Amino acid sequence: MKNARFFGRLFFVGVIVTAFVPLSRADASAQTAAPSTLQIRIDVPPTWRPFLEDDVAVGLFSRISDTFKRRGFKGDMVQLDRMDQAKAGLPVLQINLMEWRISRIGNVDCTFSATFQNGGKSENLGLFNGTSMLWISTPNHRWQIEQGLDDSAQSAIKDLYAKLRDKKLL
């Protein structure tokens, strides 16, 4: 019983701390904000739950941002919603997510197409796919599903970044 209370309090403190950390970072970044250099628009297939579509788009954007930064991208990235207008003069990476799910055989698939737009020119980058095997080894397999989703998306995003770098678009 003591462990349950301890972990409950620890979780509560963790939630409070993580709630205020982004606010302090936002204040610091607002003072020294550099102009964004890449705008990313992510289209997600429609579902019965529109808020789920937004969550999927945000999740994929965070993985794109993280993978690009780890691969050496130096600029800032901004996610555009469906209704947002792209700022003129800045490149736009259009991602059309086709699927990001667990297949019937237990693999996690992430498939999307990408188009790069810059200054009135548009270049179709093609179709990208990442697959990850899903190993369920515990009764609570939430973390393994999350890892599988992350691995499959990163695999496809690494291919996208390599193509952008090879074509000298970034």
Secondary structure, DSSP 8 states (H G I E B T S, - for coil): -HHHHHHHHHHHHHHHHHHHHHHHHHHHHHHT-----EEEEEE----S-HHHHHHHHHHHHHHHHHHHHHHT--S-EEEE-TT----TTS-EEEEEEEEEEE-TTSEEEEEEEEEEEETTEEEEEEEEEEEEE----SSS-HHHHHHHHHHHHHHHHHHHHHHHHHTT--
